[in-house]
Amino acid sequence: MGLSGLGIFHTIIGIIAIVSAIIGFVKYGKIDLKKLTGKIYFYSTLVTSLTALGLLKHGFNPGHIFSLFIAVLIVVAFYLSEKKSTSHTARYFENFLLSFSFFLSLVPTVNETFTRVPIGHPLAKAPTDPIIAKTLLFFLILFIVGSIYQFRKQRTTNKSEIS
């Protein structure tokens, strides 16, 4: 596999972020920064994004830009959660930004996992392998369906809070 110490740390923290997001989606229908799973997602995603900048296998590349973009998304979502906590409109954006950051995190995760695992006979030979594209398409569809679900659920929550 050939991971450096930073690469191993990055991978472990990234797995924690993904697991916490999945638990949040299952329990609450979203990544909720007010819940423990949301806090774990936020901090572990932030650390994962920043440590990705130190992984320079092929120099500065699009993956690093992805990492910076994901960090910006979660920081903006955090701002909306903390500073705009009474804004019903901000909840829509917060939910979308966190879900979008999760989806974007899956792009390098799928790519790296499929081109490395199982060791010696990886599922994909290169990032352009069709299995990677099909898997990401599946996750894109889940992201779209999940975003619609979150929008509808948030609308219901907003209406009940107004009443």
ChimeraX attribute file (.defattr): number of C-alpha atoms within 10 A of each C-alpha:
attribute: neighborCount
match mode: 1-to-1
recipient: residues
	/A:1	9
	/A:2	7
	/A:3	11
	/A:4	10
	/A:5	9
	/A:6	13
	/A:7	16
	/A:8	12
	/A:9	15
	/A:10	23
	/A:11	17
	/A:12	13
	/A:13	22
	/A:14	24
	/A:15	17
	/A:16	19
	/A:17	26
	/A:18	20
	/A:19	15
	/A:20	21
	/A:21	26
	/A:22	18
	/A:23	17
	/A:24	20
	/A:25	18
	/A:26	11
	/A:27	12
	/A:28	13
	/A:29	18
	/A:30	24
	/A:31	29
	/A:32	22
	/A:33	21
	/A:34	11
	/A:35	12
	/A:36	13
	/A:37	22
	/A:38	21
	/A:39	18
	/A:40	20
	/A:41	30
	/A:42	25
	/A:43	17
	/A:44	21
	/A:45	27
	/A:46	23
	/A:47	17
	/A:48	25
	/A:49	25
	/A:50	17
	/A:51	19
	/A:52	21
	/A:53	17
	/A:54	14
	/A:55	17
	/A:56	11
	/A:57	7
	/A:58	6
	/A:59	10
	/A:60	12
	/A:61	11
	/A:62	9
	/A:63	16
	/A:64	19
	/A:65	14
	/A:66	19
	/A:67	23
	/A:68	16
	/A:69	15
	/A:70	25
	/A:71	21
	/A:72	16
	/A:73	21
	/A:74	24
	/A:75	18
	/A:76	16
	/A:77	24
	/A:78	20
	/A:79	14
	/A:80	21
	/A:81	20
	/A:82	12
	/A:83	11
	/A:84	15
	/A:85	13
	/A:86	11
	/A:87	12
	/A:88	16
	/A:89	14
	/A:90	17
	/A:91	22
	/A:92	19
	/A:93	16
	/A:94	25
	/A:95	23
	/A:96	22
	/A:97	23
	/A:98	26
	/A:99	23
	/A:100	19
	/A:101	22
	/A:102	22
	/A:103	20
	/A:104	19
	/A:105	20
	/A:106	18
	/A:107	18
	/A:108	15
	/A:109	15
	/A:110	18
	/A:111	21
	/A:112	16
	/A:113	15
	/A:114	22
	/A:115	20
	/A:116	18
	/A:117	13
	/A:118	12
	/A:119	11
	/A:120	9
	/A:121	11
	/A:122	14
	/A:123	17
	/A:124	20
	/A:125	14
	/A:126	15
	/A:127	15
	/A:128	10
	/A:129	14
	/A:130	12
	/A:131	17
	/A:132	22
	/A:133	15
	/A:134	11
	/A:135	15
	/A:136	18
	/A:137	12
	/A:138	11
	/A:139	16
	/A:140	17
	/A:141	11
	/A:142	13
	/A:143	18
	/A:144	14
	/A:145	12
	/A:146	17
	/A:147	20
	/A:148	13
	/A:149	14
	/A:150	21
	/A:151	17
	/A:152	13
	/A:153	15
	/A:154	19
	/A:155	16
	/A:156	11
	/A:157	12
	/A:158	16
	/A:159	11
	/A:160	9
	/A:161	9
	/A:162	7
	/A:163	5
